[in-house]
Structure formats: C-alpha cells, structure tokens
Amino acid sequence: MAILTISREFGSGGRETGRGVVEEMGYEYLKREQFFKEVRAQGKHWEQWGKGLDEHSPSVWERHDWSFMGFAALTRSILLDYAVKDNAVLMERGGNFLLKGVSHAFRIRIVAPLEVRLNRVMIRESVDYDTARWLIERTDYERSQFIMALYGKDWSDAAEYDTVFDTGIQAVDEIVCSICETLRRRDELKTDGVQRELRLHTQAAKLEARLLTYPNFFVNTLEVSVEEGKLVLRGVVRDPKQKRRVEEIAAELSSDLPIKFNLHYRMG
C-alpha cells in the first residue's frame, strides 16, 4: 500500500487526520511512544537524549554535537524503516523530505487559520487565549527549527508537499476521505524498482545511524548515501587508524551490500 506523511501546524487537526486514516485504511501509525521504543533499542541513553532533542529548536552547539547528529540519523532511519514496510502514517519529523520522489508516498501538510487553532487549543488544553497563542507559536517554532536542523528545509514551504489541507475550510472527515482515495490510487504506483530503491536508502540510513550511535565511537563528519545501486560512505576522520576502524565497522554492519568508501583524515 501507499505511504502517508503528515506535517502539521499545532492545533490544525493533523493528529485527528492521521488517526482517521489509520481507522479507515488499517495503517500503522508511528506514534511518539513507538518512535521512542525504536530509539531505546540503541540504548537507554539515546532515549533520554532523544526526548530532550526531539522536535525542539537545537542550539548551535547541539547542531554540531555528536549526540544530536546520532539522534538525527536515528530519526531518519526509523522513519525510512517504517516507510519501506508500507501501510504507514508517518507523523512529523520530516517524512515528506525523506520520501520526496517516492511515487507511492503521499506527502501532506495540515494547516488552519490562527483563530481556528486558538479555539481548538483553548478547548483541548483547557487554557486561556494568551496561553494558547504562546503554545502555538512556541510549538510551531520548535518544530520548524528541528526540521531545518535535520534537513535544511523550511517546513512551511507548500512546494515540499503533494497537498496542503486547510481544516478551516474542510472538515477533518472530508480530508480523511480525500486522503484515503489518493492512497488507494497511489498504491498502483508502487513498483518493484521503486521498492528496491527505497530499501537501499533505508539500508544507507540504518548504516549511518548505527555508525553515529556506535558505542565509544565518535565521528562527527560522516554520511552514507546511495549512488548507482551502491552505498557510499563519506566522512572526515582523525587519522589512518580511525579510517581503518570506520571501514571495518561499516563493512560489518552493511549486511553484505556493496559499499564504496570515500573517507579522508585530517593532516596535521
């Protein structure tokens, strides 16, 4: 089946939209609890760090810190791992950027006028007008900066989505019906070739995450990409000894997939 990614303004009804699709289509919903269960599998310290780093505005120090880089890589890996299994609703965390160009992915954004969101948040959170406005502004800012740190993209850019739905114009139930119809049509676009490519990108993300979260192994400048059916590992390491160690660990973790190394070490 097709894949759905949802980006949402706070109080726009995105969460209710996702739940509606899950009920109608029988999809798996990657909730926060399940996401952190996956993070915990890498170690409890990653879960603890992640809860502090997740969907918030990282400082300049955090953006260049090993723990943030590791959590960012884990985030991308977990999202792709769910996407490759299909029948998934991926909420937040930039799934739309990861799955850009994947024919059977439907990437949507849910918005609503500020006054509509204010009324919803006041009722849902039992807060006054000023507190609701503060919650909306803070949450949207934190999420947008988190996405910028992970992907270097503006989360509010409509061009980054297949469709933008406004719950101030359409009821959530109507939006859910429209989404489900599109998902059924997009299922026909899933080909063996597309799926193979998605699996390869998932393996690349998984390898990058495992290297960046490997115990007592600190390499801040590292990425794994896909080129011509191969994994390509690029990075800058401290010295020849660390270069050999990175290559050994990557070969061990790459599940026998072809991998090309483009590693350099600093001189002096």
BAGUZA-732749 format. One record per residue (C-alpha): x, y, z. Coordinates in steps of 0.1 Angstrom, whole numbers, padded with zeros to 4 digits, always signed. Example, Ala and Ser with C-alpha at 12.3 -4.5 7.8 and 13.67 -1.06 7.14 Angstrom:
% residues 2
+0123-0045+0078+0137-0011+0071
This chain:
% residues 268
+0000+0000+0000+0010+0037-0003+0027+0057+0025+0013+0088+0041+0035+0115+0057+0018+0143+0077+0033+0177+0087+0010+0199+0108+0006+0232+0124-0001+0230+0161-0038+0228+0167-0046+0223+0130-0062+0189+0134-0033+0169+0119-0033+0144+0147-0070+0137+0142-0065+0134+0105-0038+0108+0109-0059+0088+0133-0088+0089+0109-0067+0075+0081-0054+0047+0104-0090+0037+0113-0102+0038+0076-0072+0021+0060-0058-0001+0088-0024+0016+0085+0003+0015+0112+0007+0048+0130+0042+0057+0141+0033+0074+0174+0057+0091+0197+0057+0061+0221+0066+0036+0193+0092+0060+0179+0110+0061+0213+0107+0024+0217+0128+0022+0185+0152+0048+0198+0155+0029+0231+0167-0002+0212+0200+0017+0206+0204+0022+0243+0185+0039+0271+0209+0069+0270+0197+0076+0234+0161+0075+0245+0169+0101+0273+0189+0123+0249+0162+0120+0222+0134+0131+0245+0153+0163+0251+0162+0168+0215+0130+0157+0197+0111+0183+0178+0127+0213+0195+0149+0241+0183+0185+0229+0186+0212+0254+0197+0243+0259+0175+0262+0237+0200+0237+0209+0197+0236+0210+0159+0273+0202+0159+0273+0178+0189+0277+0141+0184+0245+0132+0204+0223+0154+0182+0239+0140+0150+0233+0105+0162+0197+0112+0172+0190+0129+0138+0204+0098+0120+0183+0076+0142+0152+0097+0133+0157+0093+0096+0165+0056+0099+0133+0049+0119+0111+0068+0095+0125+0050+0065+0123+0016+0082+0085+0022+0087+0081+0036+0052+0097+0006+0035+0072-0017+0052+0043+0003+0037+0008+0008+0052+0023+0036+0074+0013+0070+0086+0045+0090+0094+0037+0119+0116+0061+0149+0117+0099+0146+0118+0103+0154+0081+0090+0123+0065+0080+0144+0035+0116+0153+0028+0129+0118+0032+0103+0104+0008+0104+0131-0019+0104+0114-0053+0089+0081-0039+0059+0076-0062+0036+0058-0038+0042+0083-0009+0015+0109-0003+0031+0138+0015+0006+0162+0030+0006+0193+0053-0023+0202+0076-0029+0239+0083-0057+0261+0097-0062+0298+0103-0047+0310+0136-0081+0318+0152-0094+0283+0144-0063+0268+0160-0065+0291+0190-0101+0279+0197-0091+0243+0194-0061+0246+0216-0080+0265+0243-0107+0237+0244-0083+0208+0241-0057+0221+0266-0081+0239+0289-0061+0271+0287-0068+0308+0281-0063+0327+0249-0029+0341+0257-0016+0307+0268-0030+0290+0237-0013+0316+0214+0020+0311+0233+0017+0273+0229+0010+0276+0192+0039+0300+0185+0064+0281+0206+0055+0246+0193+0055+0257+0156+0088+0275+0160+0104+0245+0178+0092+0220+0151+0102+0243+0122+0137+0247+0136+0141+0210+0143+0132+0203+0107+0157+0230+0095+0184+0213+0116+0177+0178+0102+0171+0186+0065+0180+0223+0060+0144+0229+0047+0115+0252+0055+0087+0230+0069+0061+0256+0059+0070+0256+0022+0039+0243+0003+0062+0232-0026+0076+0205-0003+0042+0187-0001+0019+0170-0026-0012+0186-0010-0019+0212+0017-0052+0207+0035-0068+0236+0055-0091+0224+0083-0106+0259+0085-0121+0252+0051-0127+0214+0051-0139+0192+0079-0114+0166+0091-0137+0138+0080-0138+0152+0044-0100+0155+0044-0096+0119+0056-0119+0106+0028-0098+0125+0002-0066+0112+0016-0078+0076+0016-0089+0079-0020-0055+0092-0030-0037+0065-0011-0056+0038-0029-0047+0053-0063-0011+0057-0053-0008+0021-0043-0008+0014-0081+0024+0034-0084+0044+0011-0062+0068-0009-0084+0095-0034-0076+0121-0009-0088+0108+0019-0065+0107-0005-0036+0143-0017-0042+0155+0019-0043+0136+0027-0011+0151-0004+0006+0186+0007-0004+0181+0042+0010+0167+0026+0042+0199+0005+0045+0220+0036+0039+0202+0055+0067+0204+0025+0090+0241+0022+0085+0247+0059+0091+0226+0057+0123+0245+0027+0136+0279+0043+0129+0269+0076+0145+0255+0058+0176+0282+0031+0179+0294+0029+0215+0325+0049+0222+0329+0058+0185+0329+0095+0177+0330+0106+0140+0312+0138+0136+0317+0143+0098+0301+0112+0082+0272+0104+0059+0260+0074+0039+0243+0079+0006+0232+0058-0024+0248+0061-0058+0243+0037-0087+0229+0009-0065+0258+0012-0040+0262+0026-0005+0287+0054-0004+0303+0063+0029+0318+0098+0031+0335+0114+0060+0365+0130+0077+0382+0111+0104+0411+0118+0128+0438+0096+0114+0445+0064+0093+0438+0042+0123+0403+0056+0127+0398+0054+0090+0405+0017+0090+0382+0012+0120+0353+0030+0103+0357+0009+0072+0358-0023+0093+0327-0014+0113+0308-0003+0082+0317-0035+0063+0305-0055+0093+0272-0036+0095+0264-0032+0058+0247-0066+0055+0268-0076+0025+0256-0047+0004+0282-0032-0019+0298-0002-0002+0322+0024-0015+0344+0043+0009+0353+0080+0004+0370+0087+0038+0397+0112+0045+0417+0122+0075+0430+0155+0087+0466+0163+0080+0484+0180+0109
